[in-house]
Amino acid sequence: MTSPQPVTDLMWAHWKTKTMLSAVEVGVFTELAKEPLPGPVLRDRLGLHPRPATDFFDALVALGLLVRSDDRYANAPEAAEYLDRHRPASYLGGSFLTQCAGLADDLTEVLRTGRAARQARDGRDFYRAMYAASDSVRAFQKDMTALSMGPARAIAEKFPWERYRSLADIGCAEGALPGHVLARHPHLTAVGFDLPPARAGFAEYTERLGVADRVTFQEGDFFHDPLPSADVLVLGHVLHNWGQEEKLRLLRAAHRALPDGGAVLVYETLIDDERRSNAIGLILSLIMHAEVPGGFDYTGAECRAWLREAGFSQTYVEHLEGPESMVVGIK
């Protein structure tokens, strides 16, 4: 008889996520950023009912988000950095709340109909809606930072930036990638390339990271305007929004914009080549189907083939962290 463990593990994973999101929503991590607190004091400050509060706090300890010492609770280092809403340069809690609700509830309908949950016909409709108002632009930019912060830090360490002097981030959102790379490599300069409404968020975020004097923002639409010139062009969580022909169109545009010896760096939640193990890459591809018909995630082997078709002579794949990897093409 088989074990139900693979199924029940997924059920409990859902509850673990819900527990974290409730803690973000009621402000546990932001309150504890001020000082460690005894359980009853924390409970009263948050306005929680006495009966479930202790189990709730101790569940967060068991999840590795809080630490408890002498009956006082404090944030674990990761919670202190990423879940305190008063640390806007690294706060991910708001994005988790939006990403883990709403769209996931629509997946069954998307699977049955093939239609995007937000009625977008393609990526252009999706971005037109996201960039229509300042509030939605900023929310989208923060979501992209949540998705990109970990790989951006890994790219800052793993890519051979000492060989290059400049980079351009295509579809830069807030600028998490150039921000963290420039913070690590003071010899570099960068361009953030995105639609005009992204300018304010990019300026604010890069100023907060202390690199504003080495970055510029260039307005543009990557299907209509030439890409910026730089030694390295970065496409982070961009290609998966588009169909294969549009993916190739962007990679060809990157090839034209680069000097000889320049590099294009594509980072995504790549699906493993055997399509068996990176469930997150496959789930993110489902999200793309839900948001932008025609968009899909892909394997490293597929991306390397597209890079060669676009004219890049050398290509390789390198793991970054968690489910994220980068595919590099050299002109």
Wavefront OBJ file of the C-alpha trace (Angstrom):
o trace
v 0.000 0.000 0.000
v 1.361 3.427 -0.891
v 1.777 6.270 1.601
v -0.474 9.348 1.410
v 2.515 11.474 2.462
v 3.093 13.231 -0.915
v -0.536 14.359 -0.902
v -0.727 15.353 2.740
v 2.600 17.221 2.474
v 1.017 19.463 -0.148
v -2.020 20.039 2.040
v 0.193 21.124 4.934
v 2.317 23.261 2.628
v -0.844 25.228 1.871
v -1.471 25.719 5.586
v 2.126 26.745 6.229
v 1.766 29.445 3.591
v -1.568 30.592 5.008
v -0.017 30.846 8.468
v 2.813 33.035 7.172
v 0.413 35.243 5.223
v -1.805 35.754 8.270
v 1.260 36.775 10.256
v 2.150 39.313 7.563
v -1.416 40.598 7.462
v -1.766 41.158 11.213
v 1.730 42.684 11.451
v 3.636 40.147 13.572
v 7.017 40.753 11.953
v 6.707 44.518 11.793
v 5.787 44.691 15.477
v 8.666 42.447 16.519
v 11.087 44.519 14.457
v 10.747 47.149 17.197
v 11.736 44.787 20.030
v 11.323 41.170 21.220
v 8.074 40.735 23.139
v 6.395 38.260 25.496
v 3.502 36.435 23.889
v 0.698 38.201 25.798
v 2.123 41.631 24.993
v 2.524 40.793 21.311
v -0.988 39.357 21.247
v -2.514 42.490 22.746
v -0.585 44.847 20.473
v -1.838 42.955 17.449
v -5.399 42.681 18.740
v -5.504 38.878 18.597
v -7.804 36.599 20.533
v -6.101 34.892 23.530
v -7.218 31.374 22.643
v -5.348 30.762 19.331
v -2.564 33.314 19.790
v 0.020 31.104 21.532
v -0.376 28.290 19.006
v -0.099 30.856 16.205
v 3.144 32.352 17.525
v 4.665 28.946 18.251
v 3.696 27.715 14.778
v 5.720 30.631 13.392
v 8.627 29.482 15.572
v 8.301 25.958 14.162
v 8.250 27.394 10.636
v 11.544 29.173 11.300
v 10.071 32.672 11.033
v 10.252 33.547 14.747
v 12.603 32.580 17.553
v 11.521 32.231 21.182
v 13.762 32.733 24.192
v 12.641 33.101 27.829
v 9.026 33.375 26.652
v 9.861 36.338 24.424
v 9.385 36.210 20.681
v 11.683 37.808 18.115
v 11.998 37.740 14.353
v 14.256 35.169 12.756
v 16.889 36.876 10.552
v 15.023 36.132 7.312
v 11.732 37.450 8.678
v 13.486 40.569 9.975
v 14.884 41.306 6.511
v 11.987 40.393 4.242
v 8.751 40.618 6.275
v 9.077 43.923 8.163
v 7.008 46.418 6.174
v 9.187 49.269 7.467
v 12.106 47.945 5.372
v 10.819 48.885 1.922
v 14.036 47.992 0.080
v 13.642 44.318 1.001
v 10.006 43.884 2.158
v 8.270 41.019 0.357
v 5.161 40.596 2.478
v 2.870 42.753 0.358
v 3.778 40.861 -2.790
v 3.197 37.526 -1.074
v -0.301 38.628 -0.093
v -1.220 39.569 -3.654
v 0.519 36.644 -5.355
v -0.992 33.968 -3.121
v -4.604 35.069 -3.426
v -7.008 35.704 -6.261
v -5.178 34.421 -9.324
v -4.517 30.976 -7.838
v -8.249 30.645 -7.162
v -8.898 31.084 -10.903
v -6.608 28.265 -12.078
v -9.351 25.666 -12.571
v -11.290 28.023 -14.830
v -8.140 28.794 -16.824
v -7.470 25.074 -17.264
v -11.010 24.526 -18.521
v -11.232 27.487 -20.881
v -7.648 28.433 -21.796
v -8.602 32.074 -21.281
v -6.582 34.426 -19.103
v -8.231 35.210 -15.793
v -7.917 38.941 -16.405
v -9.146 38.666 -20.011
v -5.808 39.732 -21.483
v -5.374 38.678 -25.116
v -1.581 38.819 -24.919
v 1.298 40.352 -22.962
v 0.591 43.791 -24.386
v -2.889 43.802 -22.835
v -1.432 42.591 -19.559
v 1.170 45.362 -19.346
v -1.294 47.991 -20.555
v -3.532 47.098 -17.599
v -0.674 46.914 -15.091
v 0.753 50.288 -16.141
v -2.578 52.110 -16.405
v -2.451 53.673 -12.928
v 0.308 54.576 -10.471
v -0.998 52.203 -7.789
v -1.031 49.181 -10.085
v 2.405 50.065 -11.497
v 3.958 50.201 -8.032
v 2.246 46.978 -6.951
v 3.507 45.223 -10.078
v 7.032 46.566 -9.587
v 7.104 45.318 -5.995
v 5.903 41.894 -7.151
v 8.768 41.786 -9.644
v 11.234 42.740 -6.911
v 9.914 39.886 -4.766
v 10.486 37.498 -7.661
v 13.889 38.918 -8.630
v 15.694 39.828 -5.417
v 17.152 36.377 -4.734
v 18.379 35.725 -8.275
v 19.670 39.313 -8.531
v 21.931 38.760 -5.541
v 23.074 35.406 -6.924
v 23.789 36.952 -10.339
v 25.850 39.657 -8.635
v 28.097 36.885 -7.296
v 28.078 34.274 -10.068
v 28.283 36.224 -13.329
v 31.821 37.424 -14.333
v 31.063 41.141 -14.047
v 34.791 41.959 -13.866
v 34.908 41.425 -17.648
v 32.317 44.134 -18.340
v 31.692 47.805 -17.639
v 27.973 48.330 -18.251
v 24.627 46.575 -18.219
v 21.081 47.298 -19.330
v 18.120 45.659 -17.600
v 15.313 45.204 -20.132
v 11.964 45.432 -18.379
v 13.632 46.664 -15.213
v 10.557 47.288 -12.987
v 11.964 48.766 -9.727
v 15.531 47.924 -10.679
v 16.261 45.060 -8.281
v 18.752 43.468 -10.680
v 20.878 46.528 -11.525
v 20.516 47.807 -7.972
v 21.986 44.728 -6.323
v 24.596 44.116 -9.018
v 25.876 47.708 -8.862
v 25.921 47.634 -5.070
v 28.263 44.638 -5.296
v 30.396 45.907 -8.230
v 31.292 49.614 -7.977
v 32.967 49.731 -11.424
v 29.669 49.117 -13.258
v 27.059 51.509 -14.620
v 23.551 50.508 -15.665
v 20.493 51.486 -17.671
v 16.983 50.494 -16.663
v 14.737 50.118 -19.720
v 10.969 50.027 -19.242
v 7.698 51.748 -20.069
v 7.446 55.383 -18.870
v 5.254 54.735 -15.786
v 8.057 52.619 -14.250
v 10.390 55.612 -13.919
v 9.312 56.836 -10.471
v 9.526 53.426 -8.808
v 12.912 52.749 -10.411
v 14.297 56.079 -9.190
v 12.999 55.511 -5.667
v 14.316 51.965 -5.347
v 17.793 52.598 -6.781
v 18.134 55.689 -4.592
v 17.300 53.563 -1.566
v 20.030 51.079 -2.533
v 22.574 53.883 -2.914
v 23.307 53.378 -6.618
v 21.230 56.162 -8.167
v 24.362 58.021 -9.319
v 25.357 55.057 -11.533
v 22.002 54.234 -13.138
v 19.815 55.933 -15.688
v 16.257 55.145 -16.702
v 15.450 54.914 -20.404
v 11.822 54.916 -21.482
v 10.874 52.502 -24.225
v 8.814 49.600 -25.530
v 11.077 46.671 -26.349
v 8.911 45.636 -29.313
v 8.968 49.101 -30.881
v 12.148 50.867 -29.731
v 15.832 49.901 -30.067
v 17.252 48.302 -26.946
v 19.904 50.259 -25.026
v 23.547 49.619 -25.834
v 25.567 48.004 -23.048
v 28.143 45.256 -22.538
v 25.508 43.011 -20.927
v 21.761 42.965 -21.583
v 19.589 41.331 -18.931
v 16.137 39.832 -19.533
v 14.806 38.764 -16.157
v 11.356 37.154 -15.963
v 10.556 38.786 -19.301
v 10.651 36.090 -21.975
v 8.064 33.917 -20.247
v 5.395 36.559 -20.878
v 5.510 35.964 -24.644
v 5.041 33.321 -27.323
v 8.008 31.680 -28.997
v 8.192 34.052 -31.970
v 8.169 37.067 -29.670
v 10.816 35.458 -27.468
v 13.038 35.067 -30.539
v 12.296 38.635 -31.612
v 13.542 39.950 -28.254
v 16.675 37.789 -28.337
v 17.480 38.970 -31.869
v 17.039 42.577 -30.732
v 19.442 41.905 -27.855
v 21.981 40.442 -30.282
v 21.799 43.579 -32.456
v 22.258 45.889 -29.467
v 25.326 44.126 -28.041
v 28.951 44.713 -29.040
v 31.082 41.768 -30.131
v 31.949 39.841 -26.988
v 28.910 41.207 -25.190
v 26.509 38.963 -23.292
v 22.789 38.511 -22.897
v 21.751 37.144 -19.518
v 18.292 35.563 -19.281
v 17.124 34.556 -15.831
v 13.914 32.713 -15.115
v 12.387 30.006 -12.983
v 13.567 27.539 -15.615
v 11.776 24.255 -16.072
v 14.233 21.357 -15.788
v 15.131 19.799 -19.141
v 13.349 16.534 -18.284
v 10.254 18.427 -17.059
v 10.126 16.242 -13.956
v 11.556 18.032 -10.928
v 11.210 21.838 -10.887
v 7.545 22.030 -9.968
v 7.818 25.774 -9.320
v 8.941 26.404 -12.892
v 5.966 24.433 -14.194
v 3.565 26.171 -11.800
v 4.877 29.561 -12.901
v 4.192 28.524 -16.473
v 0.591 27.830 -15.417
v 0.475 31.333 -13.942
v 1.625 32.721 -17.281
v -1.208 30.873 -19.018
v -3.569 32.424 -16.469
v -2.255 35.954 -16.974
v -1.071 36.192 -20.579
v -2.231 33.700 -23.239
v 0.740 32.792 -25.402
v 3.220 33.175 -22.559
v 4.938 30.136 -21.103
v 8.010 29.129 -19.155
v 10.676 26.920 -20.726
v 13.730 24.753 -20.179
v 17.361 25.765 -20.296
v 17.848 23.624 -23.385
v 15.032 25.429 -25.175
v 16.457 28.825 -24.294
v 19.945 27.858 -25.464
v 18.466 26.768 -28.803
v 16.665 30.124 -29.162
v 19.883 31.979 -28.333
v 21.771 30.091 -31.031
v 18.966 30.801 -33.492
v 19.212 34.511 -32.583
v 22.942 34.497 -33.432
v 24.743 33.902 -30.130
v 27.816 31.715 -30.549
v 28.365 30.507 -26.977
v 25.628 29.614 -24.492
v 25.450 28.049 -21.050
v 23.026 27.505 -18.178
v 23.930 28.113 -14.522
v 21.809 27.563 -11.450
v 21.320 30.638 -9.243
v 19.290 29.737 -6.163
v 16.159 27.774 -5.383
v 14.191 27.263 -8.608
v 15.975 30.098 -10.454
v 18.673 29.755 -13.121
v 20.290 31.948 -15.759
v 20.994 31.256 -19.410
v 23.888 33.250 -20.873
v 24.633 33.902 -24.532
v 27.874 35.458 -25.783
v 27.919 37.386 -29.062
l 1 2 3 4 5 6 7 8 9 10 11 12 13 14 15 16 17 18 19 20 21 22 23 24 25 26 27 28 29 30 31 32 33 34 35 36 37 38 39 40 41 42 43 44 45 46 47 48 49 50 51 52 53 54 55 56 57 58 59 60 61 62 63 64 65 66 67 68 69 70 71 72 73 74 75 76 77 78 79 80 81 82 83 84 85 86 87 88 89 90 91 92 93 94 95 96 97 98 99 100 101 102 103 104 105 106 107 108 109 110 111 112 113 114 115 116 117 118 119 120 121 122 123 124 125 126 127 128 129 130 131 132 133 134 135 136 137 138 139 140 141 142 143 144 145 146 147 148 149 150 151 152 153 154 155 156 157 158 159 160 161 162 163 164 165 166 167 168 169 170 171 172 173 174 175 176 177 178 179 180 181 182 183 184 185 186 187 188 189 190 191 192 193 194 195 196 197 198 199 200 201 202 203 204 205 206 207 208 209 210 211 212 213 214 215 216 217 218 219 220 221 222 223 224 225 226 227 228 229 230 231 232 233 234 235 236 237 238 239 240 241 242 243 244 245 246 247 248 249 250 251 252 253 254 255 256 257 258 259 260 261 262 263 264 265 266 267 268 269 270 271 272 273 274 275 276 277 278 279 280 281 282 283 284 285 286 287 288 289 290 291 292 293 294 295 296 297 298 299 300 301 302 303 304 305 306 307 308 309 310 311 312 313 314 315 316 317 318 319 320 321 322 323 324 325 326 327 328 329 330 331
